[in-house]
Amino acid sequence: MAETFDVVVIGAGPAGSVAAQYAAEAGLSVAIIERRTRVGEPVQCGEFVPGVEETKAIFDKCGDIDEMFNVPSSIISKHTDEIIVHSPKDKLYKVPFIGFSVERKDFDKFLAIRAEKAGAKLFTSTHARGLKNDTVITTKGEFKGKVIVGADGPLARVGSWVGLDGPTLLAPCILEELPGDFEPKLHIYLGRWAPGGYAWIIPKAKSANIGLGIQHNYTEQSLRKLFKKYLEHLGLGDKKPIFKSGGLVPMSGIVKKTVSKNVIMVGDAAGMVMSSNGGGIVPAMLAGKIAADSITAHIKKGTPLDKYEPTWRAGMSKPLKNAQKTQRVADKFFKSDTQFDLSLSIVGRRGLERGIKCRPLFGI
Ligand SMILES: Cc1cc2nc3c(=O)[nH]c(=O)nc-3n(C[C@H](O)[C@H](O)[C@H](O)COP(=O)(O)OP(=O)(O)OC[C@H]3O[C@@H](n4cnc5c(N)ncnc54)[C@H](O)[C@@H]3O)c2cc1C
């Protein structure tokens, strides 16, 4: 016998937990299906979150979001006030940007617990394998839902079960957390260190999350080899990592369609990543809330579920599309460090700031 819920959310990442929390707060019965044994582990993230004021400036049509981003200080690892962009020839561009690094495993757990406190039921070690009409088939039995939420990350399997396309370009990333005392600034390295992407240093309390992401069509070198060179360049080649990880970042932009039948997609599954800076936590959470509101209106008032589509696009697509345009401009210069350096000097610090903050690169 299938357990029955109003909403079955697949994936307890930021998108799924926020969707589950707000749907449960609205009085719906909600199940969250998560294949991992412990939510948020292993960490596959640079662990950087823009401050709430930066988020509000980027996603200025998403309404009041303070409460959603009200996270306990114990989860915040280090506050940062600047992003320092290193050109391929090591010219520095300093962009003011307030944010913080988190212990991502604790961050995801906090969001899942917040959803549970609102009334959602979390099922860990439970892998969703398929969908038959309104019933999700998992490794731990069947879950029936009026609405199914595909919050299952970049591979977007849930959407594919109802014919929805997920991201078509996924950038492979590699990272290590290294011990040490790092200044409260986020560093981004462009050009040869990470062809088609960028390399980062994200400072944490007593360590830094250091990594890079690339597009394979810009280099024949392996991720591991590039990463070794990058660590050596930073003088960190002989440090013993606290942990090593990697993952995939959607780079193809937002998908064409996010609703089909009784299924909606949120977060990475729908390509909702700021591709100019790789940030996906914030858009995943914002979309999770919009998804919950749309599902609630659908179940309680009979509003068509596909109202979700224009609603999230009205709130979020402009900055996400700007970010993707910036990424496309950058893509043109990855083949040559000299050209990349020149283009950065034309774009300048202000242009970089606009790119990072998901505004039009050239101000129009
Ligand atoms: C290396 C790397 C570094 C990054 N750095 C940053 C950063 O610094 N800042 C930032 O904002 N973003 C960063 N991102 C992006 C960010 O991690 C994602 O955009 C964000 O996690 C998206 O949230 P989500 O809830 O959509 O998906 P996810 O966080 O991927 O959550 C999906 C969940 O679904 C579960 N799941 C998947 N399939 C199934 C299934 N069939 N059944 C049950 N459960 C399933 C997964 O186990 C997972 O818990 C980074 C990504 C990578 C890979």
PDBQT file of the ligand as one rigid body, heavy atoms in Angstrom, charges set to zero:
ROOT
HETATM    1  C1  LIG A 401      31.319  21.633  -6.623  1.00  0.00    +0.000 C 
HETATM    2  C2  LIG A 401      30.154  22.562  -6.494  1.00  0.00    +0.000 A 
HETATM    3  C3  LIG A 401      30.312  23.777  -5.857  1.00  0.00    +0.000 A 
HETATM    4  C4  LIG A 401      29.209  24.630  -5.672  1.00  0.00    +0.000 A 
HETATM    5  N1  LIG A 401      29.388  25.777  -4.974  1.00  0.00    +0.000 NA
HETATM    6  C5  LIG A 401      28.319  26.571  -4.728  1.00  0.00    +0.000 A 
HETATM    7  C6  LIG A 401      28.441  27.685  -3.889  1.00  0.00    +0.000 A 
HETATM    8  O1  LIG A 401      29.507  27.979  -3.336  1.00  0.00    +0.000 OA
HETATM    9  N2  LIG A 401      27.341  28.461  -3.688  1.00  0.00    +0.000 N 
HETATM   10  C7  LIG A 401      26.130  28.177  -4.265  1.00  0.00    +0.000 A 
HETATM   11  O2  LIG A 401      25.153  28.919  -4.062  1.00  0.00    +0.000 OA
HETATM   12  N3  LIG A 401      25.988  27.101  -5.055  1.00  0.00    +0.000 NA
HETATM   13  C8  LIG A 401      27.040  26.272  -5.280  1.00  0.00    +0.000 A 
HETATM   14  N4  LIG A 401      26.888  25.154  -6.037  1.00  0.00    +0.000 N 
HETATM   15  C9  LIG A 401      25.550  24.862  -6.583  1.00  0.00    +0.000 C 
HETATM   16  C10 LIG A 401      24.613  24.373  -5.484  1.00  0.00    +0.000 C 
HETATM   17  O3  LIG A 401      25.225  23.355  -4.733  1.00  0.00    +0.000 OA
HETATM   18  C11 LIG A 401      23.322  23.874  -6.099  1.00  0.00    +0.000 C 
HETATM   19  O4  LIG A 401      22.850  24.819  -7.025  1.00  0.00    +0.000 OA
HETATM   20  C12 LIG A 401      22.248  23.625  -5.051  1.00  0.00    +0.000 C 
HETATM   21  O5  LIG A 401      22.632  22.608  -4.170  1.00  0.00    +0.000 OA
HETATM   22  C13 LIG A 401      20.938  23.239  -5.725  1.00  0.00    +0.000 C 
HETATM   23  O6  LIG A 401      20.014  22.788  -4.785  1.00  0.00    +0.000 OA
HETATM   24  P1  LIG A 401      18.926  21.686  -5.181  1.00  0.00    +0.000 P 
HETATM   25  O7  LIG A 401      18.112  21.491  -3.977  1.00  0.00    +0.000 OA
HETATM   26  O8  LIG A 401      18.294  22.061  -6.454  1.00  0.00    +0.000 OA
HETATM   27  O9  LIG A 401      19.761  20.368  -5.521  1.00  0.00    +0.000 OA
HETATM   28  P2  LIG A 401      20.732  19.499  -4.602  1.00  0.00    +0.000 P 
HETATM   29  O10 LIG A 401      21.356  20.315  -3.555  1.00  0.00    +0.000 OA
HETATM   30  O11 LIG A 401      21.617  18.783  -5.566  1.00  0.00    +0.000 OA
HETATM   31  O12 LIG A 401      19.772  18.463  -3.889  1.00  0.00    +0.000 OA
HETATM   32  C14 LIG A 401      19.205  17.386  -4.596  1.00  0.00    +0.000 C 
HETATM   33  C15 LIG A 401      18.919  16.289  -3.585  1.00  0.00    +0.000 C 
HETATM   34  O13 LIG A 401      18.158  15.267  -4.232  1.00  0.00    +0.000 OA
HETATM   35  C16 LIG A 401      18.631  14.006  -3.824  1.00  0.00    +0.000 C 
HETATM   36  N5  LIG A 401      18.247  13.056  -4.876  1.00  0.00    +0.000 N 
HETATM   37  C17 LIG A 401      18.662  13.049  -6.163  1.00  0.00    +0.000 A 
HETATM   38  N6  LIG A 401      18.060  12.052  -6.837  1.00  0.00    +0.000 NA
HETATM   39  C18 LIG A 401      17.244  11.426  -5.956  1.00  0.00    +0.000 A 
HETATM   40  C19 LIG A 401      16.365  10.319  -6.058  1.00  0.00    +0.000 A 
HETATM   41  N7  LIG A 401      16.173   9.667  -7.225  1.00  0.00    +0.000 N 
HETATM   42  N8  LIG A 401      15.689   9.905  -4.955  1.00  0.00    +0.000 NA
HETATM   43  C20 LIG A 401      15.854  10.557  -3.763  1.00  0.00    +0.000 A 
HETATM   44  N9  LIG A 401      16.684  11.613  -3.609  1.00  0.00    +0.000 NA
HETATM   45  C21 LIG A 401      17.366  12.049  -4.702  1.00  0.00    +0.000 A 
HETATM   46  C22 LIG A 401      20.131  14.216  -3.691  1.00  0.00    +0.000 C 
HETATM   47  O14 LIG A 401      20.713  13.231  -2.867  1.00  0.00    +0.000 OA
HETATM   48  C23 LIG A 401      20.192  15.607  -3.079  1.00  0.00    +0.000 C 
HETATM   49  O15 LIG A 401      20.156  15.569  -1.675  1.00  0.00    +0.000 OA
HETATM   50  C24 LIG A 401      27.952  24.280  -6.216  1.00  0.00    +0.000 A 
HETATM   51  C25 LIG A 401      27.788  23.050  -6.874  1.00  0.00    +0.000 A 
HETATM   52  C26 LIG A 401      28.870  22.201  -7.003  1.00  0.00    +0.000 A 
HETATM   53  C27 LIG A 401      28.668  20.874  -7.675  1.00  0.00    +0.000 C 
ENDROOT
TORSDOF 0
